[in-house]
Amino acid sequence: MSTKVITGKCRASFVHIFEPKSVNGSDPKYSMSLIIPKSDTKTLRTIRAAVDEAIENGITNKWGGKRPGKLSLPLHDGDEERDEDLAYADAFYINATSFEKPGVVDNKKGRDGKPIPITDPLQVYSGCYVRASINFYPFNVNGNKGVAAGLNNVQFWCDGEPLNGRVRAEDEFDALDVEEDDEDDFLD
């Protein structure tokens, strides 16, 4: 068994994969929420098996040989926990984090046949679709025990409607045919 999973097509939300972000004064981390459709039974089955393996690792290495009664788990039901947000409807989600910057690649191949690295933070945004490499690991911090999701790498799959309502500039404006004399009209 492995605790590493490469997801199917997921929707990205709360994307912080190019610059780490601090939450409530915590150490800054790279992170993103992965919204997984309930219809993607293959990815969900693989995630559940990896979480079970991480629980077994926790029993052996973190929790003194037994499974804790209350265990925090990383897979959340969007219909129950985010019912006010339509982006999470009919989906599960995982919040994955890392202190190390994840690798980010495009779905297109370069000359060497490998995916092209992405360095533009505007290309991977909340609302686009991605695949992600994540690993599950047990934790025992300040009495809280459970399994967390580590973010390894991200692959851009395709564009989607931005979740923040923002529109890309190239979708909002038409190209202009501006004569040099007309430029002053646009500056006023």
Summary of the structure (lengths in Angstrom):
residues: 188
radius of gyration: 20.3
end to end distance: 65.2
largest distance: 78.9
contacts: 518
relative contact order: 0.22
helix: 21%
strand: 39%
